[in-house]
Amino acid sequence: MRRKEINERSPVRVLEASIHGGLGTGNIGVVIARHGVGKTAFLVGIALDDLMRGRKVLHVSLGHGSDKVRAFYDEVFMDLARERELEDVWKVRLEIERNRRIHCYLDGTFSIEKLRDTIAFMREHGDFRPDAVTIDGFAFEQATAEQMTMLREIAESSNSELWMSAVTHRDADTNRTGVPEPVARLERGIDVILQMAHDMKAVHVSLLKDHDNPEVSDLKLALDPTTLLLVEER
């Protein structure tokens, strides 16, 4: 299968349709799940979809080193290539690597100011302007509304979409729209919120917030626990 066909049939098109065209430049999307459910795989799946369309992605990891993140991308990409019988696998893989940057901030070294400076440096000196930024492992428990505003300003000034992951717990409180803590108290600063839950067969992805739309679609999307690929539910 050619890359264009894979892009057209990607489960991410289902997500985009459910949120009225996609996350959108300058906006923030958050995927929520308990530990070990597949948040990183979800973010990698979103990033790979962008990369397969020739878009540039900055992946920011706060919990894993660059070698581990790169190996995870390779694993998910090769599963995708086998599953979809992708033509020109190595050519596509090379293009993906050229359009992706990985930055890791371990042991509490991350700050929003550092992220802003990193993106500015890449744009000015590295000829790299990310269309999408993913932040995996952001500490929402300690986050403030001011920090969410700063992240939005980064997304707006860099003309990029910003996807993030958040950890929730089994007995977490939820607000009136079903968004669990620690994200619920910051909901106003987030445009799209998704939640992942495992039922022993698959990891189902549900939509909790769709921009300012009062009616939220019934999202038919899941994460295959074997291949870690996003799939459309029938």
C-alpha positions as CSV (number, residue, x, y, z in Angstrom):
1,M,0.0,0.0,0.0
2,R,1.3,3.5,-0.8
3,R,1.8,6.0,1.9
4,K,-1.0,8.2,0.5
5,E,-3.5,5.4,0.9
6,I,-2.4,4.7,4.4
7,N,-2.8,8.4,5.3
8,E,-6.3,8.4,3.8
9,R,-7.3,5.3,5.7
10,S,-5.6,6.2,9.0
11,P,-7.7,5.9,12.2
12,V,-6.5,9.4,12.9
13,R,-9.0,10.6,10.2
14,V,-11.7,9.1,12.5
15,L,-10.4,11.3,15.3
16,E,-10.2,14.4,13.2
17,A,-13.8,13.9,12.0
18,S,-15.0,13.4,15.6
19,I,-13.4,16.7,16.7
20,H,-14.6,18.7,13.7
21,G,-11.5,18.7,11.5
22,G,-8.7,18.1,14.0
23,L,-7.0,19.7,16.9
24,G,-5.9,22.8,15.0
25,T,-2.9,25.1,15.0
26,G,-2.3,26.8,18.3
27,N,-4.5,24.4,20.3
28,I,-3.8,21.9,23.1
29,G,-5.0,18.3,23.2
30,V,-4.5,16.0,26.2
31,V,-4.9,12.2,26.4
32,I,-5.6,10.9,29.9
33,A,-5.0,7.4,31.2
34,R,-3.8,5.4,34.1
35,H,-0.1,4.2,34.2
36,G,0.8,1.7,31.6
37,V,-2.4,1.9,29.5
38,G,-0.7,3.4,26.3
39,K,-0.5,7.1,26.4
40,T,3.0,7.1,24.9
41,A,1.8,4.8,22.1
42,F,-1.1,7.1,21.4
43,L,1.1,10.2,21.1
44,V,3.5,8.3,18.9
45,G,0.6,7.2,16.7
46,I,-0.5,10.8,16.3
47,A,3.0,11.9,15.6
48,L,3.6,9.1,13.0
49,D,0.4,10.1,11.2
50,D,1.8,13.7,11.0
51,L,5.2,12.4,9.8
52,M,3.6,10.1,7.2
53,R,2.0,13.2,5.8
54,G,5.3,15.1,5.5
55,R,4.7,17.3,8.6
56,K,7.4,18.1,11.1
57,V,7.1,16.8,14.7
58,L,9.0,17.7,17.9
59,H,8.6,14.9,20.5
60,V,9.4,16.0,24.0
61,S,9.9,13.2,26.6
62,L,10.0,13.8,30.3
63,G,10.4,10.2,31.3
64,H,12.5,8.3,28.8
65,G,15.9,8.9,27.1
66,S,16.2,9.5,23.4
67,D,17.3,6.0,22.5
68,K,14.2,4.5,24.1
69,V,11.9,7.0,22.5
70,R,13.5,6.4,19.1
71,A,13.3,2.6,19.5
72,F,9.6,3.0,20.4
73,Y,8.9,5.0,17.2
74,D,10.8,2.4,15.2
75,E,8.7,-0.4,16.7
76,V,5.4,1.2,16.1
77,F,6.4,2.3,12.6
78,M,7.5,-1.2,11.6
79,D,4.3,-2.7,12.9
80,L,2.4,-0.1,10.8
81,A,4.5,-0.9,7.7
82,R,3.8,-4.7,8.1
83,E,0.1,-4.3,8.9
84,R,-0.5,-2.0,6.0
85,E,2.0,-3.6,3.6
86,L,3.7,-0.2,3.1
87,E,5.7,0.3,-0.1
88,D,9.2,1.9,0.0
89,V,9.5,1.3,3.8
90,W,13.0,2.4,4.2
91,K,12.5,5.5,2.1
92,V,9.5,6.5,4.2
93,R,11.4,5.7,7.4
94,L,14.3,8.0,6.4
95,E,11.9,10.9,5.6
96,I,10.2,10.4,9.0
97,E,13.6,10.6,10.8
98,R,14.4,13.8,8.9
99,N,11.2,15.4,9.9
100,R,11.3,14.4,13.6
101,R,13.2,15.8,16.5
102,I,13.4,14.2,20.0
103,H,14.2,16.2,23.1
104,C,14.4,14.5,26.5
105,Y,14.3,16.3,29.8
106,L,15.0,13.8,32.6
107,D,15.1,14.1,36.4
108,G,12.9,17.2,36.6
109,T,15.0,19.3,34.2
110,F,12.0,20.3,32.0
111,S,10.5,23.8,32.1
112,I,8.1,25.6,29.7
113,E,10.7,28.3,29.3
114,K,13.2,25.7,28.1
115,L,10.7,24.3,25.6
116,R,10.0,27.8,24.3
117,D,13.7,28.5,23.8
118,T,14.3,25.1,22.2
119,I,11.6,25.7,19.6
120,A,12.8,29.2,18.9
121,F,16.4,28.0,18.5
122,M,15.3,25.2,16.1
123,R,13.3,27.7,14.0
124,E,16.1,30.3,13.8
125,H,19.2,28.1,13.5
126,G,18.1,24.6,12.7
127,D,15.7,25.3,9.8
128,F,13.1,23.2,11.7
129,R,9.6,24.5,12.3
130,P,7.4,21.8,14.0
131,D,3.9,21.5,12.8
132,A,3.1,19.4,15.9
133,V,4.7,19.1,19.3
134,T,4.0,16.2,21.7
135,I,4.9,16.4,25.4
136,D,4.9,13.0,27.1
137,G,5.0,12.9,30.9
138,F,4.0,16.4,31.8
139,A,3.3,16.7,35.5
140,F,-0.4,17.9,35.5
141,E,-0.6,17.3,39.3
142,Q,1.6,20.4,39.8
143,A,0.5,22.3,36.7
144,T,-1.2,25.7,36.9
145,A,-3.5,27.6,34.7
146,E,-0.7,30.1,34.0
147,Q,1.5,27.3,32.7
148,M,-1.3,26.1,30.3
149,T,-1.5,29.7,29.0
150,M,2.2,29.7,28.4
151,L,2.0,26.4,26.5
152,R,-0.8,27.8,24.4
153,E,1.3,30.8,23.6
154,I,4.1,28.5,22.5
155,A,1.7,26.6,20.2
156,E,0.3,29.8,18.8
157,S,3.6,31.5,18.2
158,S,5.2,28.4,16.6
159,N,2.0,27.6,14.5
160,S,1.9,24.1,15.8
161,E,-0.6,21.7,17.4
162,L,0.3,20.6,20.9
163,W,-0.5,17.1,22.2
164,M,0.2,16.1,25.8
165,S,-0.3,13.0,28.0
166,A,-1.6,13.0,31.6
167,V,-1.8,10.3,34.3
168,T,-5.0,9.8,36.2
169,H,-5.8,7.2,38.9
170,R,-8.6,4.7,39.5
171,D,-10.5,6.7,42.1
172,A,-9.8,10.2,40.7
173,D,-12.6,12.8,41.1
174,T,-14.3,13.9,37.9
175,N,-16.0,17.2,37.0
176,R,-19.5,17.5,35.5
177,T,-18.3,16.7,32.0
178,G,-16.5,13.5,33.2
179,V,-13.0,14.8,33.0
180,P,-10.9,13.3,35.8
181,E,-8.3,15.0,37.9
182,P,-5.7,16.2,37.7
183,V,-6.8,17.5,34.3
184,A,-10.3,18.6,35.3
185,R,-9.2,21.8,37.1
186,L,-7.3,22.9,34.0
187,E,-10.0,22.0,31.5
188,R,-10.6,25.6,30.4
189,G,-7.1,25.8,29.0
190,I,-7.4,22.7,27.0
191,D,-9.2,22.3,23.6
192,V,-9.5,18.5,23.2
193,I,-9.5,15.9,25.9
194,L,-9.4,12.1,25.3
195,Q,-9.4,9.3,27.8
196,M,-8.0,5.8,27.4
197,A,-9.3,2.7,29.3
198,H,-8.4,-1.0,29.0
199,D,-11.1,-3.7,29.1
200,M,-8.8,-6.7,28.7
201,K,-9.5,-6.8,24.9
202,A,-8.5,-3.4,23.7
203,V,-7.6,0.0,24.9
204,H,-10.7,2.1,24.1
205,V,-10.3,5.8,23.4
206,S,-13.2,8.1,24.3
207,L,-13.7,11.8,23.7
208,L,-14.4,14.0,26.7
209,K,-14.0,17.5,25.2
210,D,-14.3,18.7,21.7
211,H,-13.2,22.4,21.6
212,D,-16.3,24.4,22.5
213,N,-18.8,22.0,21.1
214,P,-21.5,21.1,23.7
215,E,-22.2,17.8,22.0
216,V,-19.3,15.3,22.1
217,S,-19.1,12.6,19.5
218,D,-19.0,8.9,20.3
219,L,-15.5,8.2,19.2
220,K,-14.9,4.8,17.6
221,L,-11.2,4.4,18.2
222,A,-9.0,2.0,20.1
223,L,-5.3,1.1,20.7
224,D,-4.4,-2.5,19.8
225,P,-2.5,-3.8,22.8
226,T,-0.4,-6.2,20.7
227,T,0.8,-3.9,17.9
228,L,0.3,-0.5,19.7
229,L,-1.4,0.8,16.6
230,L,-4.5,3.0,16.6
231,V,-7.5,1.1,15.1
232,E,-11.0,2.0,14.2
233,E,-13.6,0.2,16.1
234,R,-16.5,-1.4,14.2
